[in-house]
Amino acid sequence: MTTTLINAKLVNPDSCTENLGWVSFDNGTITATGTDTPPAGPSIDAQGKCLAPGIIDIGVKIGEPGERHKESYKTAAAAAAAGGVTTMVTRPDTTPVTDTPETLTFAMRRAAEASPVHVLPMAALTKGFEGREMTEIGFLRDAGAVAFSDADRPVQNPKVLSRAMQYAAGLDALIVAHPQEPTLSKGAAMTSGPFAAKLGLPTVSPMAERMQLERDLALVEMTGVRYHADQLTCGVALEVLKLAKAQGLPVTAGTSVHHLTLNTFDTDDYRTFFKVKPPLRSEEDRMATVEALAEGLIDVVSSMHTPQDEESKRLPFEEAASGAVALETLLPACLQLVHAGHLDLPTLFRALSLNPARLLGLPAGRLTPGAPADLILFDPDAPFVLDRSTLRSKSKNTPYDGRRMQGRVLRTFVSGVEVFAR
């Protein structure tokens, strides 16, 4: 039966437009859209709220297998649905590492059993994340891997990485890398500068990001592999990205919502919920990243959802685990940039939905006939104070606890089925 969402403000990232209109869907697919009189039949009145393609979140960490006490597919999916995330692209840094077809198949089976939102897995690039021997990229791709990554452990040996890139290029497989020079970054808790010196914490220079990115891009130029930098967070690295794109290299880049909305001064009270990887940057670097997003230099915004239990976070800042949960807070945090006038809604959803879909070769991320009916209805102006105890994630390590925010997801549809309603 065809259902029509009427009286909605359509946020279309493909055409970069916002218009009052309607969207019809049936059998999990968008069948028609328009700004004129909607068709007769069953309808849902959006009451003028925003309707956009569902968010495709690249880089979500799930605790299964091995760390189910931090996050399960069931709890992550509940958080995703409440946050408007209709597709989670999961990281391979599980226990054991997702580096064989068997572990990948287990993850996909668990996701199918527990998650009402789509789950697409990434697989490891090297066996055990050891950086010595590449995984069976072809077999893993056949088993369902959408990309290959060693998560936040960059491959140090350039010969190993170049061989993996050559093999991946032959299969047109995507490599997702974490551009942080590992030796310089080891043990760092903050970005270097006077403020970090005042707090007396171990630091890393933003140059560590640039150095690793330059090394990786040289290998991309040599091999022609499709390459995505998961998090670029500082001006010196963005300059390198801009040059690589100007040269026509097959390169895209993402950033995290935390690096778009927080800076190093947020760690003033040593609160470990603000400890993420890479560490939060200066306000100048944050604004450079926001500007890069607005102009399209940065392609993708992700939650980089990294659940950590209380025992991992309730430690001295230097010893505490890095990472923050963000599946539920991704959209309202990003909307801070819209309310501040840094970008409009279609530009934001290009980075949240359309560009991730293009990167992974998915038909989603659009409000066009034939696209999957993965949709979110949200009120960008709804105010609330975030209480971390209400988050649906099993872990509650969010830096936004107690913060006044704007923007609430009202309904989430996955393949035309409502999976969340407020």
Secondary structure in CASP SS format (residue, H / E / C, confidence):
PFRMAT SS
TARGET T0000
AUTHOR 0000-0000-0000
METHOD secondary structure of the structure
MODEL  1
M C 1.00
T C 1.00
T E 1.00
T E 1.00
L E 1.00
I E 1.00
N E 1.00
A E 1.00
K E 1.00
L E 1.00
V E 1.00
N E 1.00
P C 1.00
D C 1.00
S C 1.00
C C 1.00
T E 1.00
E E 1.00
N E 1.00
L E 1.00
G E 1.00
W E 1.00
V E 1.00
S E 1.00
F E 1.00
D E 1.00
N C 1.00
G C 1.00
T E 1.00
I E 1.00
T E 1.00
A E 1.00
T E 1.00
G E 1.00
T C 1.00
D C 1.00
T C 1.00
P C 1.00
P C 1.00
A C 1.00
G C 1.00
P C 1.00
S E 1.00
I E 1.00
D E 1.00
A C 1.00
Q C 1.00
G C 1.00
K C 1.00
C E 1.00
L E 1.00
A E 1.00
P E 1.00
G C 1.00
I E 1.00
I E 1.00
D E 1.00
I E 1.00
G E 1.00
V E 1.00
K C 1.00
I C 1.00
G C 1.00
E C 1.00
P C 1.00
G C 1.00
E C 1.00
R C 1.00
H C 1.00
K C 1.00
E C 1.00
S C 1.00
Y H 1.00
K H 1.00
T H 1.00
A H 1.00
A H 1.00
A H 1.00
A H 1.00
A H 1.00
A H 1.00
A H 1.00
G H 1.00
G C 1.00
V E 1.00
T E 1.00
T E 1.00
M E 1.00
V E 1.00
T E 1.00
R C 1.00
P C 1.00
D C 1.00
T C 1.00
T C 1.00
P C 1.00
V C 1.00
T C 1.00
D C 1.00
T C 1.00
P H 1.00
E H 1.00
T H 1.00
L H 1.00
T H 1.00
F H 1.00
A H 1.00
M H 1.00
R H 1.00
R H 1.00
A H 1.00
A H 1.00
E H 1.00
A H 1.00
S C 1.00
P C 1.00
V C 1.00
H E 1.00
V E 1.00
L E 1.00
P E 1.00
M C 1.00
A E 1.00
A C 1.00
L C 1.00
T E 1.00
K H 1.00
G H 1.00
F H 1.00
E C 1.00
G C 1.00
R C 1.00
E C 1.00
M E 1.00
T C 1.00
E C 1.00
I H 1.00
G H 1.00
F H 1.00
L H 1.00
R H 1.00
D H 1.00
A H 1.00
G C 1.00
A C 1.00
V C 1.00
A C 1.00
F E 1.00
S C 1.00
D C 1.00
A C 1.00
D C 1.00
R C 1.00
P C 1.00
V C 1.00
Q C 1.00
N C 1.00
P H 1.00
K H 1.00
V H 1.00
L H 1.00
S H 1.00
R H 1.00
A H 1.00
M H 1.00
Q H 1.00
Y H 1.00
A H 1.00
A H 1.00
G H 1.00
L C 1.00
D C 1.00
A C 1.00
L E 1.00
I E 1.00
V E 1.00
A E 1.00
H C 1.00
P C 1.00
Q C 1.00
E C 1.00
P H 1.00
T H 1.00
L H 1.00
S H 1.00
K C 1.00
G C 1.00
A C 1.00
A C 1.00
M E 1.00
T E 1.00
S C 1.00
G C 1.00
P H 1.00
F H 1.00
A H 1.00
A H 1.00
K H 1.00
L H 1.00
G C 1.00
L C 1.00
P C 1.00
T E 1.00
V E 1.00
S C 1.00
P C 1.00
M H 1.00
A H 1.00
E H 1.00
R H 1.00
M H 1.00
Q H 1.00
L H 1.00
E H 1.00
R H 1.00
D H 1.00
L H 1.00
A H 1.00
L H 1.00
V H 1.00
E H 1.00
M H 1.00
T H 1.00
G C 1.00
V C 1.00
R E 1.00
Y E 1.00
H E 1.00
A E 1.00
D C 1.00
Q C 1.00
L C 1.00
T C 1.00
C C 1.00
G H 1.00
V H 1.00
A H 1.00
L H 1.00
E H 1.00
V H 1.00
L H 1.00
K H 1.00
L H 1.00
A H 1.00
K H 1.00
A H 1.00
Q C 1.00
G C 1.00
L C 1.00
P C 1.00
V E 1.00
T E 1.00
A E 1.00
G E 1.00
T E 1.00
S E 1.00
V H 1.00
H H 1.00
H H 1.00
L H 1.00
T H 1.00
L C 1.00
N C 1.00
T H 1.00
F H 1.00
D H 1.00
T H 1.00
D C 1.00
D C 1.00
Y C 1.00
R C 1.00
T H 1.00
F H 1.00
F H 1.00
K C 1.00
V C 1.00
K C 1.00
P C 1.00
P C 1.00
L C 1.00
R C 1.00
S C 1.00
E H 1.00
E H 1.00
D H 1.00
R H 1.00
M H 1.00
A H 1.00
T H 1.00
V H 1.00
E H 1.00
A H 1.00
L H 1.00
A H 1.00
E H 1.00
G C 1.00
L C 1.00
I C 1.00
D C 1.00
V E 1.00
V E 1.00
S E 1.00
S C 1.00
M C 1.00
H E 1.00
T C 1.00
P C 1.00
Q C 1.00
D C 1.00
E H 1.00
E H 1.00
S H 1.00
K H 1.00
R C 1.00
L C 1.00
P C 1.00
F C 1.00
E C 1.00
E C 1.00
A C 1.00
A C 1.00
S C 1.00
G C 1.00
A E 1.00
V C 1.00
A C 1.00
L C 1.00
E C 1.00
T C 1.00
L H 1.00
L H 1.00
P H 1.00
A H 1.00
C H 1.00
L H 1.00
Q H 1.00
L H 1.00
V H 1.00
H H 1.00
A C 1.00
G C 1.00
H C 1.00
L C 1.00
D C 1.00
L H 1.00
P H 1.00
T H 1.00
L H 1.00
F H 1.00
R H 1.00
A H 1.00
L H 1.00
S H 1.00
L H 1.00
N H 1.00
P H 1.00
A H 1.00
R H 1.00
L H 1.00
L H 1.00
G C 1.00
L C 1.00
P C 1.00
A C 1.00
G C 1.00
R C 1.00
L C 1.00
T C 1.00
P C 1.00
G C 1.00
A C 1.00
P E 1.00
A C 1.00
D C 1.00
L E 1.00
I E 1.00
L E 1.00
F E 1.00
D E 1.00
P E 1.00
D E 1.00
A E 1.00
P E 1.00
F E 1.00
V E 1.00
L C 1.00
D C 1.00
R H 1.00
S H 1.00
T H 1.00
L C 1.00
R C 1.00
S C 1.00
K C 1.00
S C 1.00
K C 1.00
N C 1.00
T C 1.00
P C 1.00
Y C 1.00
D C 1.00
G C 1.00
R C 1.00
R E 1.00
M E 1.00
Q E 1.00
G E 1.00
R E 1.00
V E 1.00
L E 1.00
R E 1.00
T E 1.00
F E 1.00
V E 1.00
S C 1.00
G C 1.00
V E 1.00
E E 1.00
V E 1.00
F E 1.00
A E 1.00
R C 1.00
END
